[in-house]
Each structure stands twice: as C-alpha cells, then as structure tokens.
Amino acid sequence: MIKGIKKQIIEVNEINHPYYERAFLIVKPEYCDCKERYLKKAARKLVKNFGTPSILKKRTNIFDLVLKLGIAAGIGAGLTALVMM
C-alpha cells in the first residue's frame, strides 16, 4: 500500500486481465482507517470484475453486424440467382 500526503492509494499488480497490467485505486478519506487487509480484498474483487473497454465492444459489435449483413446479402443473391434461372 502506498500512502500519499492526503490520499491513500492501493496498487494491484496481479490482475490477470488481457488489457490491463496494474490498477491504482484511491481510497476515500473516510475509509483510510480500515484494516489494510479489507481494503486490499475489496480492491482485488473490484479489479477482478473489470470488463472489456467499451471501444473494443463497439468494434466487435460493428464487425458482427457487417458479417451478418454480408451473409444475409450473399444468401439473398444466391436465392435470386436460383429464381432467375
């Protein structure tokens, strides 16, 4: 645990996340007197629940949409070609 002049900061190194290497959490002043063990446990629990950054989710969703539309267009073109023969 790192203590600053007015703030208490917890550094979490072992987060096992594909996008993040470590996390720094600033403890609220009213909870600075809590036991260090509880603060570290809460910090690990919070970091464990980190998700994928929203920009990466949007890119994945756009890619999925384009792929689905491409497949639908291909099927439509194939059916049209069958009907026209």
PDB file of N, CA, C and O in Angstrom:
ATOM      1  N   MET A   1       0.841  -1.171   0.000  1.00  0.00           N
ATOM      2  CA  MET A   1       0.000   0.000   0.000  1.00  0.00           C
ATOM      3  C   MET A   1       0.890   1.240   0.000  1.00  0.00           C
ATOM      4  O   MET A   1       1.893   1.303   0.711  1.00  0.00           O
ATOM      5  N   ILE A   2       0.508   2.207  -0.800  1.00  0.00           N
ATOM      6  CA  ILE A   2       1.266   3.452  -0.907  1.00  0.00           C
ATOM      7  C   ILE A   2       0.450   4.552  -0.241  1.00  0.00           C
ATOM      8  O   ILE A   2      -0.740   4.700  -0.521  1.00  0.00           O
ATOM      9  N   LYS A   3       1.074   5.312   0.625  1.00  0.00           N
ATOM     10  CA  LYS A   3       0.371   6.402   1.279  1.00  0.00           C
ATOM     11  C   LYS A   3       0.943   7.731   0.795  1.00  0.00           C
ATOM     12  O   LYS A   3       2.153   7.953   0.812  1.00  0.00           O
ATOM     13  N   GLY A   4       0.036   8.605   0.364  1.00  0.00           N
ATOM     14  CA  GLY A   4       0.450   9.938  -0.050  1.00  0.00           C
ATOM     15  C   GLY A   4       0.267  10.907   1.097  1.00  0.00           C
ATOM     16  O   GLY A   4       0.011  10.498   2.229  1.00  0.00           O
ATOM     17  N   ILE A   5       0.397  12.174   0.809  1.00  0.00           N
ATOM     18  CA  ILE A   5       0.252  13.180   1.857  1.00  0.00           C
ATOM     19  C   ILE A   5      -1.196  13.241   2.346  1.00  0.00           C
ATOM     20  O   ILE A   5      -1.451  13.243   3.550  1.00  0.00           O
ATOM     21  N   LYS A   6      -2.149  13.291   1.394  1.00  0.00           N
ATOM     22  CA  LYS A   6      -3.551  13.400   1.773  1.00  0.00           C
ATOM     23  C   LYS A   6      -4.382  12.220   1.291  1.00  0.00           C
ATOM     24  O   LYS A   6      -5.540  12.080   1.687  1.00  0.00           O
ATOM     25  N   LYS A   7      -3.828  11.395   0.468  1.00  0.00           N
ATOM     26  CA  LYS A   7      -4.586  10.287  -0.114  1.00  0.00           C
ATOM     27  C   LYS A   7      -3.902   8.962   0.189  1.00  0.00           C
ATOM     28  O   LYS A   7      -2.690   8.902   0.394  1.00  0.00           O
ATOM     29  N   GLN A   8      -4.694   7.917   0.212  1.00  0.00           N
ATOM     30  CA  GLN A   8      -4.164   6.567   0.369  1.00  0.00           C
ATOM     31  C   GLN A   8      -4.477   5.827  -0.928  1.00  0.00           C
ATOM     32  O   GLN A   8      -5.626   5.794  -1.369  1.00  0.00           O
ATOM     33  N   ILE A   9      -3.459   5.240  -1.529  1.00  0.00           N
ATOM     34  CA  ILE A   9      -3.601   4.582  -2.820  1.00  0.00           C
ATOM     35  C   ILE A   9      -3.243   3.109  -2.680  1.00  0.00           C
ATOM     36  O   ILE A   9      -2.260   2.751  -2.031  1.00  0.00           O
ATOM     37  N   ILE A  10      -4.064   2.258  -3.305  1.00  0.00           N
ATOM     38  CA  ILE A  10      -3.784   0.825  -3.335  1.00  0.00           C
ATOM     39  C   ILE A  10      -3.377   0.478  -4.753  1.00  0.00           C
ATOM     40  O   ILE A  10      -4.070   0.836  -5.706  1.00  0.00           O
ATOM     41  N   GLU A  11      -2.260  -0.216  -4.900  1.00  0.00           N
ATOM     42  CA  GLU A  11      -1.797  -0.671  -6.208  1.00  0.00           C
ATOM     43  C   GLU A  11      -2.026  -2.175  -6.286  1.00  0.00           C
ATOM     44  O   GLU A  11      -1.570  -2.928  -5.425  1.00  0.00           O
ATOM     45  N   VAL A  12      -2.733  -2.604  -7.322  1.00  0.00           N
ATOM     46  CA  VAL A  12      -2.992  -4.026  -7.538  1.00  0.00           C
ATOM     47  C   VAL A  12      -2.185  -4.449  -8.757  1.00  0.00           C
ATOM     48  O   VAL A  12      -2.444  -3.983  -9.867  1.00  0.00           O
ATOM     49  N   ASN A  13      -1.207  -5.333  -8.556  1.00  0.00           N
ATOM     50  CA  ASN A  13      -0.316  -5.750  -9.641  1.00  0.00           C
ATOM     51  C   ASN A  13      -0.793  -6.999 -10.364  1.00  0.00           C
ATOM     52  O   ASN A  13      -0.764  -7.046 -11.594  1.00  0.00           O
ATOM     53  N   GLU A  14      -1.222  -7.991  -9.640  1.00  0.00           N
ATOM     54  CA  GLU A  14      -1.579  -9.265 -10.248  1.00  0.00           C
ATOM     55  C   GLU A  14      -3.070  -9.286 -10.571  1.00  0.00           C
ATOM     56  O   GLU A  14      -3.873  -9.809  -9.799  1.00  0.00           O
ATOM     57  N   ILE A  15      -3.438  -8.704 -11.736  1.00  0.00           N
ATOM     58  CA  ILE A  15      -4.854  -8.604 -12.057  1.00  0.00           C
ATOM     59  C   ILE A  15      -5.300  -9.617 -13.113  1.00  0.00           C
ATOM     60  O   ILE A  15      -6.504  -9.795 -13.302  1.00  0.00           O
ATOM     61  N   ASN A  16      -4.388 -10.276 -13.798  1.00  0.00           N
ATOM     62  CA  ASN A  16      -4.720 -11.316 -14.780  1.00  0.00           C
ATOM     63  C   ASN A  16      -5.789 -10.861 -15.765  1.00  0.00           C
ATOM     64  O   ASN A  16      -6.808 -11.531 -15.935  1.00  0.00           O
ATOM     65  N   HIS A  17      -5.559  -9.731 -16.408  1.00  0.00           N
ATOM     66  CA  HIS A  17      -6.501  -9.182 -17.376  1.00  0.00           C
ATOM     67  C   HIS A  17      -5.777  -8.979 -18.693  1.00  0.00           C
ATOM     68  O   HIS A  17      -4.630  -8.531 -18.696  1.00  0.00           O
ATOM     69  N   PRO A  18      -6.416  -9.296 -19.817  1.00  0.00           N
ATOM     70  CA  PRO A  18      -5.716  -9.183 -21.099  1.00  0.00           C
ATOM     71  C   PRO A  18      -5.396  -7.748 -21.516  1.00  0.00           C
ATOM     72  O   PRO A  18      -4.488  -7.541 -22.321  1.00  0.00           O
ATOM     73  N   TYR A  19      -6.108  -6.759 -20.998  1.00  0.00           N
ATOM     74  CA  TYR A  19      -5.910  -5.379 -21.433  1.00  0.00           C
ATOM     75  C   TYR A  19      -5.150  -4.513 -20.428  1.00  0.00           C
ATOM     76  O   TYR A  19      -4.571  -3.494 -20.805  1.00  0.00           O
ATOM     77  N   TYR A  20      -5.148  -4.904 -19.172  1.00  0.00           N
ATOM     78  CA  TYR A  20      -4.566  -4.061 -18.127  1.00  0.00           C
ATOM     79  C   TYR A  20      -3.421  -4.773 -17.430  1.00  0.00           C
ATOM     80  O   TYR A  20      -3.443  -5.988 -17.236  1.00  0.00           O
ATOM     81  N   GLU A  21      -2.428  -3.993 -17.062  1.00  0.00           N
ATOM     82  CA  GLU A  21      -1.242  -4.533 -16.395  1.00  0.00           C
ATOM     83  C   GLU A  21      -1.353  -4.385 -14.874  1.00  0.00           C
ATOM     84  O   GLU A  21      -1.033  -5.314 -14.133  1.00  0.00           O
ATOM     85  N   ARG A  22      -1.802  -3.229 -14.417  1.00  0.00           N
ATOM     86  CA  ARG A  22      -1.963  -2.983 -12.987  1.00  0.00           C
ATOM     87  C   ARG A  22      -3.008  -1.903 -12.780  1.00  0.00           C
ATOM     88  O   ARG A  22      -3.366  -1.185 -13.714  1.00  0.00           O
ATOM     89  N   ALA A  23      -3.493  -1.790 -11.561  1.00  0.00           N
ATOM     90  CA  ALA A  23      -4.523  -0.802 -11.250  1.00  0.00           C
ATOM     91  C   ALA A  23      -4.124  -0.028  -9.998  1.00  0.00           C
ATOM     92  O   ALA A  23      -3.543  -0.581  -9.064  1.00  0.00           O
ATOM     93  N   PHE A  24      -4.448   1.261  -9.999  1.00  0.00           N
ATOM     94  CA  PHE A  24      -4.233   2.120  -8.848  1.00  0.00           C
ATOM     95  C   PHE A  24      -5.600   2.611  -8.388  1.00  0.00           C
ATOM     96  O   PHE A  24      -6.343   3.207  -9.168  1.00  0.00           O
ATOM     97  N   LEU A  25      -5.928   2.365  -7.135  1.00  0.00           N
ATOM     98  CA  LEU A  25      -7.216   2.776  -6.583  1.00  0.00           C
ATOM     99  C   LEU A  25      -6.978   3.741  -5.430  1.00  0.00           C
ATOM    100  O   LEU A  25      -6.145   3.492  -4.560  1.00  0.00           O
ATOM    101  N   ILE A  26      -7.712   4.834  -5.433  1.00  0.00           N
ATOM    102  CA  ILE A  26      -7.595   5.834  -4.371  1.00  0.00           C
ATOM    103  C   ILE A  26      -8.705   5.578  -3.359  1.00  0.00           C
ATOM    104  O   ILE A  26      -9.885   5.531  -3.709  1.00  0.00           O
ATOM    105  N   VAL A  27      -8.310   5.413  -2.107  1.00  0.00           N
ATOM    106  CA  VAL A  27      -9.250   5.106  -1.035  1.00  0.00           C
ATOM    107  C   VAL A  27      -9.903   6.403  -0.560  1.00  0.00           C
ATOM    108  O   VAL A  27      -9.236   7.425  -0.396  1.00  0.00           O
ATOM    109  N   LYS A  28     -11.207   6.345  -0.343  1.00  0.00           N
ATOM    110  CA  LYS A  28     -11.922   7.507   0.179  1.00  0.00           C
ATOM    111  C   LYS A  28     -11.385   7.831   1.574  1.00  0.00           C
ATOM    112  O   LYS A  28     -11.061   6.924   2.341  1.00  0.00           O
ATOM    113  N   PRO A  29     -11.290   9.125   1.903  1.00  0.00           N
ATOM    114  CA  PRO A  29     -10.714   9.514   3.207  1.00  0.00           C
ATOM    115  C   PRO A  29     -11.416   8.890   4.407  1.00  0.00           C
ATOM    116  O   PRO A  29     -10.767   8.581   5.406  1.00  0.00           O
ATOM    117  N   GLU A  30     -12.737   8.700   4.326  1.00  0.00           N
ATOM    118  CA  GLU A  30     -13.453   8.140   5.484  1.00  0.00           C
ATOM    119  C   GLU A  30     -13.151   6.659   5.707  1.00  0.00           C
ATOM    120  O   GLU A  30     -13.461   6.118   6.768  1.00  0.00           O
ATOM    121  N   TYR A  31     -12.547   5.997   4.709  1.00  0.00           N
ATOM    122  CA  TYR A  31     -12.223   4.577   4.853  1.00  0.00           C
ATOM    123  C   TYR A  31     -10.724   4.320   5.009  1.00  0.00           C
ATOM    124  O   TYR A  31     -10.298   3.165   5.003  1.00  0.00           O
ATOM    125  N   CYS A  32      -9.934   5.351   5.145  1.00  0.00           N
ATOM    126  CA  CYS A  32      -8.484   5.186   5.296  1.00  0.00           C
ATOM    127  C   CYS A  32      -8.109   4.480   6.592  1.00  0.00           C
ATOM    128  O   CYS A  32      -7.022   3.913   6.697  1.00  0.00           O
ATOM    129  N   ASP A  33      -8.986   4.511   7.564  1.00  0.00           N
ATOM    130  CA  ASP A  33      -8.688   3.875   8.847  1.00  0.00           C
ATOM    131  C   ASP A  33      -9.053   2.393   8.876  1.00  0.00           C
ATOM    132  O   ASP A  33      -8.794   1.711   9.867  1.00  0.00           O
ATOM    133  N   CYS A  34      -9.651   1.892   7.797  1.00  0.00           N
ATOM    134  CA  CYS A  34      -9.999   0.470   7.732  1.00  0.00           C
ATOM    135  C   CYS A  34      -8.736  -0.378   7.712  1.00  0.00           C
ATOM    136  O   CYS A  34      -7.647   0.101   7.398  1.00  0.00           O
ATOM    137  N   LYS A  35      -8.909  -1.637   8.053  1.00  0.00           N
ATOM    138  CA  LYS A  35      -7.763  -2.542   8.031  1.00  0.00           C
ATOM    139  C   LYS A  35      -7.299  -2.722   6.587  1.00  0.00           C
ATOM    140  O   LYS A  35      -8.105  -2.828   5.663  1.00  0.00           O
ATOM    141  N   GLU A  36      -5.993  -2.752   6.423  1.00  0.00           N
ATOM    142  CA  GLU A  36      -5.384  -2.874   5.097  1.00  0.00           C
ATOM    143  C   GLU A  36      -5.842  -4.147   4.394  1.00  0.00           C
ATOM    144  O   GLU A  36      -6.027  -4.164   3.177  1.00  0.00           O
ATOM    145  N   ARG A  37      -6.018  -5.194   5.159  1.00  0.00           N
ATOM    146  CA  ARG A  37      -6.439  -6.484   4.588  1.00  0.00           C
ATOM    147  C   ARG A  37      -7.795  -6.354   3.892  1.00  0.00           C
ATOM    148  O   ARG A  37      -7.976  -6.890   2.799  1.00  0.00           O
ATOM    149  N   TYR A  38      -8.739  -5.658   4.503  1.00  0.00           N
ATOM    150  CA  TYR A  38     -10.068  -5.487   3.915  1.00  0.00           C
ATOM    151  C   TYR A  38     -10.019  -4.620   2.662  1.00  0.00           C
ATOM    152  O   TYR A  38     -10.698  -4.896   1.673  1.00  0.00           O
ATOM    153  N   LEU A  39      -9.208  -3.572   2.719  1.00  0.00           N
ATOM    154  CA  LEU A  39      -9.082  -2.696   1.551  1.00  0.00           C
ATOM    155  C   LEU A  39      -8.483  -3.432   0.361  1.00  0.00           C
ATOM    156  O   LEU A  39      -8.941  -3.274  -0.770  1.00  0.00           O
ATOM    157  N   LYS A  40      -7.457  -4.237   0.622  1.00  0.00           N
ATOM    158  CA  LYS A  40      -6.825  -4.993  -0.468  1.00  0.00           C
ATOM    159  C   LYS A  40      -7.789  -6.033  -1.036  1.00  0.00           C
ATOM    160  O   LYS A  40      -7.825  -6.252  -2.247  1.00  0.00           O
ATOM    161  N   LYS A  41      -8.563  -6.667  -0.172  1.00  0.00           N
ATOM    162  CA  LYS A  41      -9.521  -7.678  -0.627  1.00  0.00           C
ATOM    163  C   LYS A  41     -10.584  -7.028  -1.517  1.00  0.00           C
ATOM    164  O   LYS A  41     -10.935  -7.569  -2.565  1.00  0.00           O
ATOM    165  N   ALA A  42     -11.087  -5.882  -1.103  1.00  0.00           N
ATOM    166  CA  ALA A  42     -12.091  -5.172  -1.898  1.00  0.00           C
ATOM    167  C   ALA A  42     -11.496  -4.695  -3.228  1.00  0.00           C
ATOM    168  O   ALA A  42     -12.176  -4.711  -4.254  1.00  0.00           O
ATOM    169  N   ALA A  43     -10.234  -4.274  -3.209  1.00  0.00           N
ATOM    170  CA  ALA A  43      -9.573  -3.819  -4.432  1.00  0.00           C
ATOM    171  C   ALA A  43      -9.414  -4.970  -5.424  1.00  0.00           C
ATOM    172  O   ALA A  43      -9.674  -4.802  -6.615  1.00  0.00           O
ATOM    173  N   ARG A  44      -8.995  -6.124  -4.945  1.00  0.00           N
ATOM    174  CA  ARG A  44      -8.849  -7.287  -5.840  1.00  0.00           C
ATOM    175  C   ARG A  44     -10.196  -7.698  -6.422  1.00  0.00           C
ATOM    176  O   ARG A  44     -10.285  -8.053  -7.598  1.00  0.00           O
ATOM    177  N   LYS A  45     -11.241  -7.650  -5.601  1.00  0.00           N
ATOM    178  CA  LYS A  45     -12.575  -8.021  -6.069  1.00  0.00           C
ATOM    179  C   LYS A  45     -13.045  -7.042  -7.158  1.00  0.00           C
ATOM    180  O   LYS A  45     -13.619  -7.463  -8.163  1.00  0.00           O
ATOM    181  N   LEU A  46     -12.809  -5.767  -6.964  1.00  0.00           N
ATOM    182  CA  LEU A  46     -13.198  -4.757  -7.945  1.00  0.00           C
ATOM    183  C   LEU A  46     -12.448  -4.939  -9.251  1.00  0.00           C
ATOM    184  O   LEU A  46     -13.046  -4.898 -10.326  1.00  0.00           O
ATOM    185  N   VAL A  47     -11.150  -5.137  -9.164  1.00  0.00           N
ATOM    186  CA  VAL A  47     -10.327  -5.293 -10.357  1.00  0.00           C
ATOM    187  C   VAL A  47     -10.676  -6.578 -11.096  1.00  0.00           C
ATOM    188  O   VAL A  47     -10.598  -6.630 -12.324  1.00  0.00           O
ATOM    189  N   LYS A  48     -11.053  -7.598 -10.368  1.00  0.00           N
ATOM    190  CA  LYS A  48     -11.417  -8.872 -10.990  1.00  0.00           C
ATOM    191  C   LYS A  48     -12.634  -8.720 -11.893  1.00  0.00           C
ATOM    192  O   LYS A  48     -12.783  -9.461 -12.864  1.00  0.00           O
ATOM    193  N   ASN A  49     -13.501  -7.769 -11.579  1.00  0.00           N
ATOM    194  CA  ASN A  49     -14.727  -7.554 -12.344  1.00  0.00           C
ATOM    195  C   ASN A  49     -14.558  -6.569 -13.503  1.00  0.00           C
ATOM    196  O   ASN A  49     -15.541  -6.217 -14.154  1.00  0.00           O
ATOM    197  N   PHE A  50     -13.340  -6.123 -13.769  1.00  0.00           N
ATOM    198  CA  PHE A  50     -13.120  -5.228 -14.905  1.00  0.00           C
ATOM    199  C   PHE A  50     -13.533  -5.942 -16.183  1.00  0.00           C
ATOM    200  O   PHE A  50     -13.268  -7.133 -16.345  1.00  0.00           O
ATOM    201  N   GLY A  51     -14.163  -5.240 -17.065  1.00  0.00           N
ATOM    202  CA  GLY A  51     -14.588  -5.822 -18.338  1.00  0.00           C
ATOM    203  C   GLY A  51     -13.747  -5.310 -19.489  1.00  0.00           C
ATOM    204  O   GLY A  51     -12.720  -4.659 -19.295  1.00  0.00           O
ATOM    205  N   THR A  52     -14.200  -5.615 -20.678  1.00  0.00           N
ATOM    206  CA  THR A  52     -13.544  -5.151 -21.887  1.00  0.00           C
ATOM    207  C   THR A  52     -13.845  -3.664 -22.056  1.00  0.00           C
ATOM    208  O   THR A  52     -14.974  -3.236 -21.816  1.00  0.00           O
ATOM    209  N   PRO A  53     -12.854  -2.872 -22.467  1.00  0.00           N
ATOM    210  CA  PRO A  53     -13.119  -1.449 -22.704  1.00  0.00           C
ATOM    211  C   PRO A  53     -14.242  -1.262 -23.717  1.00  0.00           C
ATOM    212  O   PRO A  53     -14.346  -2.032 -24.672  1.00  0.00           O
ATOM    213  N   SER A  54     -15.082  -0.253 -23.522  1.00  0.00           N
ATOM    214  CA  SER A  54     -16.268  -0.068 -24.352  1.00  0.00           C
ATOM    215  C   SER A  54     -15.931   0.135 -25.825  1.00  0.00           C
ATOM    216  O   SER A  54     -16.715  -0.272 -26.682  1.00  0.00           O
ATOM    217  N   ILE A  55     -14.808   0.742 -26.148  1.00  0.00           N
ATOM    218  CA  ILE A  55     -14.453   0.953 -27.548  1.00  0.00           C
ATOM    219  C   ILE A  55     -14.217  -0.378 -28.251  1.00  0.00           C
ATOM    220  O   ILE A  55     -14.548  -0.523 -29.428  1.00  0.00           O
ATOM    221  N   LEU A  56     -13.651  -1.345 -27.546  1.00  0.00           N
ATOM    222  CA  LEU A  56     -13.436  -2.661 -28.142  1.00  0.00           C
ATOM    223  C   LEU A  56     -14.759  -3.404 -28.310  1.00  0.00           C
ATOM    224  O   LEU A  56     -14.929  -4.148 -29.276  1.00  0.00           O
ATOM    225  N   LYS A  57     -15.690  -3.214 -27.390  1.00  0.00           N
ATOM    226  CA  LYS A  57     -17.006  -3.830 -27.529  1.00  0.00           C
ATOM    227  C   LYS A  57     -17.716  -3.278 -28.754  1.00  0.00           C
ATOM    228  O   LYS A  57     -18.339  -4.035 -29.499  1.00  0.00           O
ATOM    229  N   LYS A  58     -17.632  -1.962 -28.974  1.00  0.00           N
ATOM    230  CA  LYS A  58     -18.290  -1.351 -30.127  1.00  0.00           C
ATOM    231  C   LYS A  58     -17.704  -1.886 -31.423  1.00  0.00           C
ATOM    232  O   LYS A  58     -18.449  -2.194 -32.354  1.00  0.00           O
ATOM    233  N   ARG A  59     -16.386  -2.000 -31.500  1.00  0.00           N
ATOM    234  CA  ARG A  59     -15.757  -2.520 -32.713  1.00  0.00           C
ATOM    235  C   ARG A  59     -16.199  -3.951 -32.978  1.00  0.00           C
ATOM    236  O   ARG A  59     -16.456  -4.319 -34.125  1.00  0.00           O
ATOM    237  N   THR A  60     -16.289  -4.752 -31.941  1.00  0.00           N
ATOM    238  CA  THR A  60     -16.720  -6.137 -32.099  1.00  0.00           C
ATOM    239  C   THR A  60     -18.169  -6.171 -32.578  1.00  0.00           C
ATOM    240  O   THR A  60     -18.510  -6.966 -33.454  1.00  0.00           O
ATOM    241  N   ASN A  61     -19.020  -5.326 -32.019  1.00  0.00           N
ATOM    242  CA  ASN A  61     -20.418  -5.302 -32.423  1.00  0.00           C
ATOM    243  C   ASN A  61     -20.565  -4.865 -33.873  1.00  0.00           C
ATOM    244  O   ASN A  61     -21.383  -5.429 -34.600  1.00  0.00           O
ATOM    245  N   ILE A  62     -19.794  -3.875 -34.314  1.00  0.00           N
ATOM    246  CA  ILE A  62     -19.854  -3.418 -35.694  1.00  0.00           C
ATOM    247  C   ILE A  62     -19.381  -4.518 -36.630  1.00  0.00           C
ATOM    248  O   ILE A  62     -19.980  -4.736 -37.683  1.00  0.00           O
ATOM    249  N   PHE A  63     -18.313  -5.212 -36.258  1.00  0.00           N
ATOM    250  CA  PHE A  63     -17.812  -6.315 -37.079  1.00  0.00           C
ATOM    251  C   PHE A  63     -18.861  -7.414 -37.196  1.00  0.00           C
ATOM    252  O   PHE A  63     -19.082  -7.948 -38.283  1.00  0.00           O
ATOM    253  N   ASP A  64     -19.503  -7.754 -36.095  1.00  0.00           N
ATOM    254  CA  ASP A  64     -20.553  -8.773 -36.121  1.00  0.00           C
ATOM    255  C   ASP A  64     -21.711  -8.355 -37.018  1.00  0.00           C
ATOM    256  O   ASP A  64     -22.246  -9.171 -37.768  1.00  0.00           O
ATOM    257  N   LEU A  65     -22.097  -7.083 -36.940  1.00  0.00           N
ATOM    258  CA  LEU A  65     -23.192  -6.577 -37.765  1.00  0.00           C
ATOM    259  C   LEU A  65     -22.847  -6.652 -39.246  1.00  0.00           C
ATOM    260  O   LEU A  65     -23.662  -7.100 -40.053  1.00  0.00           O
ATOM    261  N   VAL A  66     -21.644  -6.214 -39.608  1.00  0.00           N
ATOM    262  CA  VAL A  66     -21.212  -6.257 -41.010  1.00  0.00           C
ATOM    263  C   VAL A  66     -21.156  -7.700 -41.502  1.00  0.00           C
ATOM    264  O   VAL A  66     -21.563  -7.986 -42.627  1.00  0.00           O
ATOM    265  N   LEU A  67     -20.664  -8.595 -40.683  1.00  0.00           N
ATOM    266  CA  LEU A  67     -20.595 -10.006 -41.063  1.00  0.00           C
ATOM    267  C   LEU A  67     -21.993 -10.580 -41.291  1.00  0.00           C
ATOM    268  O   LEU A  67     -22.219 -11.279 -42.279  1.00  0.00           O
ATOM    269  N   LYS A  68     -22.920 -10.296 -40.398  1.00  0.00           N
ATOM    270  CA  LYS A  68     -24.289 -10.799 -40.548  1.00  0.00           C
ATOM    271  C   LYS A  68     -24.957 -10.230 -41.794  1.00  0.00           C
ATOM    272  O   LYS A  68     -25.635 -10.951 -42.526  1.00  0.00           O
ATOM    273  N   LEU A  69     -24.763  -8.929 -42.034  1.00  0.00           N
ATOM    274  CA  LEU A  69     -25.351  -8.323 -43.231  1.00  0.00           C
ATOM    275  C   LEU A  69     -24.737  -8.899 -44.498  1.00  0.00           C
ATOM    276  O   LEU A  69     -25.442  -9.095 -45.488  1.00  0.00           O
ATOM    277  N   GLY A  70     -23.460  -9.169 -44.486  1.00  0.00           N
ATOM    278  CA  GLY A  70     -22.790  -9.770 -45.641  1.00  0.00           C
ATOM    279  C   GLY A  70     -23.313 -11.165 -45.923  1.00  0.00           C
ATOM    280  O   GLY A  70     -23.535 -11.526 -47.079  1.00  0.00           O
ATOM    281  N   ILE A  71     -23.508 -11.938 -44.894  1.00  0.00           N
ATOM    282  CA  ILE A  71     -24.040 -13.294 -45.065  1.00  0.00           C
ATOM    283  C   ILE A  71     -25.473 -13.233 -45.596  1.00  0.00           C
ATOM    284  O   ILE A  71     -25.848 -13.990 -46.491  1.00  0.00           O
ATOM    285  N   ALA A  72     -26.266 -12.319 -45.031  1.00  0.00           N
ATOM    286  CA  ALA A  72     -27.650 -12.166 -45.495  1.00  0.00           C
ATOM    287  C   ALA A  72     -27.688 -11.730 -46.957  1.00  0.00           C
ATOM    288  O   ALA A  72     -28.510 -12.231 -47.725  1.00  0.00           O
ATOM    289  N   ALA A  73     -26.819 -10.810 -47.351  1.00  0.00           N
ATOM    290  CA  ALA A  73     -26.770 -10.360 -48.747  1.00  0.00           C
ATOM    291  C   ALA A  73     -26.355 -11.506 -49.665  1.00  0.00           C
ATOM    292  O   ALA A  73     -26.899 -11.652 -50.759  1.00  0.00           O
ATOM    293  N   GLY A  74     -25.403 -12.313 -49.230  1.00  0.00           N
ATOM    294  CA  GLY A  74     -24.970 -13.460 -50.022  1.00  0.00           C
ATOM    295  C   GLY A  74     -26.082 -14.478 -50.221  1.00  0.00           C
ATOM    296  O   GLY A  74     -26.267 -15.003 -51.319  1.00  0.00           O
ATOM    297  N   ILE A  75     -26.818 -14.750 -49.156  1.00  0.00           N
ATOM    298  CA  ILE A  75     -27.939 -15.688 -49.256  1.00  0.00           C
ATOM    299  C   ILE A  75     -29.018 -15.117 -50.180  1.00  0.00           C
ATOM    300  O   ILE A  75     -29.579 -15.839 -51.005  1.00  0.00           O
ATOM    301  N   GLY A  76     -29.301 -13.836 -50.040  1.00  0.00           N
ATOM    302  CA  GLY A  76     -30.309 -13.188 -50.899  1.00  0.00           C
ATOM    303  C   GLY A  76     -29.890 -13.243 -52.368  1.00  0.00           C
ATOM    304  O   GLY A  76     -30.714 -13.530 -53.237  1.00  0.00           O
ATOM    305  N   ALA A  77     -28.619 -12.970 -52.649  1.00  0.00           N
ATOM    306  CA  ALA A  77     -28.130 -13.024 -54.020  1.00  0.00           C
ATOM    307  C   ALA A  77     -28.204 -14.437 -54.569  1.00  0.00           C
ATOM    308  O   ALA A  77     -28.545 -14.637 -55.735  1.00  0.00           O
ATOM    309  N   GLY A  78     -27.887 -15.416 -53.737  1.00  0.00           N
ATOM    310  CA  GLY A  78     -27.951 -16.810 -54.166  1.00  0.00           C
ATOM    311  C   GLY A  78     -29.377 -17.244 -54.489  1.00  0.00           C
ATOM    312  O   GLY A  78     -29.616 -17.914 -55.493  1.00  0.00           O
ATOM    313  N   LEU A  79     -30.324 -16.860 -53.632  1.00  0.00           N
ATOM    314  CA  LEU A  79     -31.723 -17.193 -53.882  1.00  0.00           C
ATOM    315  C   LEU A  79     -32.262 -16.500 -55.136  1.00  0.00           C
ATOM    316  O   LEU A  79     -33.019 -17.093 -55.904  1.00  0.00           O
ATOM    317  N   THR A  80     -31.870 -15.255 -55.331  1.00  0.00           N
ATOM    318  CA  THR A  80     -32.281 -14.518 -56.530  1.00  0.00           C
ATOM    319  C   THR A  80     -31.743 -15.181 -57.778  1.00  0.00           C
ATOM    320  O   THR A  80     -32.455 -15.292 -58.776  1.00  0.00           O
ATOM    321  N   ALA A  81     -30.494 -15.626 -57.739  1.00  0.00           N
ATOM    322  CA  ALA A  81     -29.903 -16.291 -58.894  1.00  0.00           C
ATOM    323  C   ALA A  81     -30.635 -17.599 -59.185  1.00  0.00           C
ATOM    324  O   ALA A  81     -30.847 -17.935 -60.350  1.00  0.00           O
ATOM    325  N   LEU A  82     -31.024 -18.341 -58.150  1.00  0.00           N
ATOM    326  CA  LEU A  82     -31.780 -19.583 -58.355  1.00  0.00           C
ATOM    327  C   LEU A  82     -33.149 -19.332 -58.975  1.00  0.00           C
ATOM    328  O   LEU A  82     -33.574 -20.075 -59.861  1.00  0.00           O
ATOM    329  N   VAL A  83     -33.833 -18.304 -58.523  1.00  0.00           N
ATOM    330  CA  VAL A  83     -35.162 -17.973 -59.025  1.00  0.00           C
ATOM    331  C   VAL A  83     -35.073 -17.503 -60.481  1.00  0.00           C
ATOM    332  O   VAL A  83     -35.950 -17.825 -61.282  1.00  0.00           O
ATOM    333  N   MET A  84     -34.044 -16.757 -60.828  1.00  0.00           N
ATOM    334  CA  MET A  84     -33.916 -16.210 -62.179  1.00  0.00           C
ATOM    335  C   MET A  84     -33.555 -17.286 -63.204  1.00  0.00           C
ATOM    336  O   MET A  84     -33.743 -17.061 -64.400  1.00  0.00           O
ATOM    337  N   MET A  85     -33.052 -18.425 -62.790  1.00  0.00           N
ATOM    338  CA  MET A  85     -32.667 -19.476 -63.745  1.00  0.00           C
ATOM    339  C   MET A  85     -33.835 -20.221 -64.188  1.00  0.00           C
ATOM    340  O   MET A  85     -33.710 -21.145 -64.993  1.00  0.00           O
TER     341      MET A  85
END
